[in-house]
Amino acid sequence: MRRIIQRLIAAVMLSIGIVAAAVGTSYGEDKVVRIGYQKYGKLVLLKSKGTLEPKLAAAGFKVVWTEFPSGPPLLEALNVGAIDFGNTGEAPPIFAQAAGAPIQYVAYEPPAPKGEAILVPKHSPLKSVADLKGKKVALNKGSNVHYLLVKALEQAGVKYSEIEPVFLAPADARAAFERGAVDAWVIWDPFQAAAEAATGARTLTDGTGIVANYQFYFSSRKFLNANPSIVEAVLAELSAIDDWARGDIHAVAEQLAPSIGLSVPVVEVALKRQSYGIRPITDAVIADQQQVADAFFALGLIPKSIKISDVARKPGT
């Protein structure tokens, strides 16, 4: 499984190495927190607002940002020491922990089950999840939607082995979906909203009543142990950005739209389906995440059983 995840990040690791080298030569003895982010979410808003840098400068820290195409390569970068902090959905850390990555859950966002869905083309004959039996289903391996597919099939009485998963990154999956190379596409926002708007894609089901669709924030164990106050400062700034975002969705959409290449109305649809709040890890969240891990182990998607509580930092710890 480690080799699979590493193959997912082959295209981005060179750029990470270049950034790491630049950090060493440009900042000298300054301390650095290296943050991994994706094109969509609270971290990219924090980066664009520029409020974190002055906060951490007072503590003698510089901030270096590295963009990733999805959660699995972001966590592999954390695993190999290329970044110190980042966020993903609920599935990537399961694969990362099973591969031995030294991750620590430090915060989460509340469930957003409408922010991911199983889509079919507008004129597809498929009407329900049960109709996916024997069909080709595109998804990003190891992402949140992997768990949505597993649980939706289970709820519909279809075995995971009875569908043909086609593992593709979002851009490639969109192309395959549009040309009819796959029968369905399991995807998250804002790609979900974009496909609905551009192609008239229909939703067989979203995550409602099936999965939580959490977003988690992580630090490397080494960085957290050495710099707990810096991690707390990052989370505090994220909370401030979150407060602003929930109060002005249109402004957030205007800020995000150019970077992700989508229209403001499409981004607004996605933003209205996401959740808000940056919260400390709780026993209930750990229990939910353990269910994801247990499901993946039962299906043979991870090589060993894992305990989420081993890598979750709760308040006061």
TAJOWO-V59560 format. One record per run of one state. SS is the DSSP state (2 for helix, 1 for strand, 0 for the rest). FROM is the first residue (numbers start at 1). LEN is the number of residues. If there is no record, write none. Layout:
ss=(SS,SS)
from=(FROM,FROM)
len=(LEN,LEN)
//
This chain:
ss=(0,2,0,2,0,1,0,2,0,2,0,1,0,2,0,1,0,2,0,1,0,2,1,0,2,0,1,0,2,0,2,0,1,0,2,0,1,0,2,0,1,0,1,2,0,2,0,2,0,2,0,1,0,1,0,2,0,2,1,0,1,0)
from=(1,2,9,10,27,31,38,42,50,51,58,61,68,71,80,85,90,92,99,103,110,113,116,121,129,133,136,140,144,157,160,163,164,168,170,179,184,189,191,200,202,207,215,221,227,228,248,249,261,264,274,279,280,281,282,283,299,308,312,313,314,315)
len=(1,7,1,17,4,7,4,8,1,7,3,7,3,9,5,5,2,7,4,7,3,3,5,8,4,3,4,4,13,3,3,1,4,2,9,5,5,2,9,2,5,8,6,6,1,20,1,12,3,10,5,1,1,1,1,16,9,4,1,1,1,3)
//
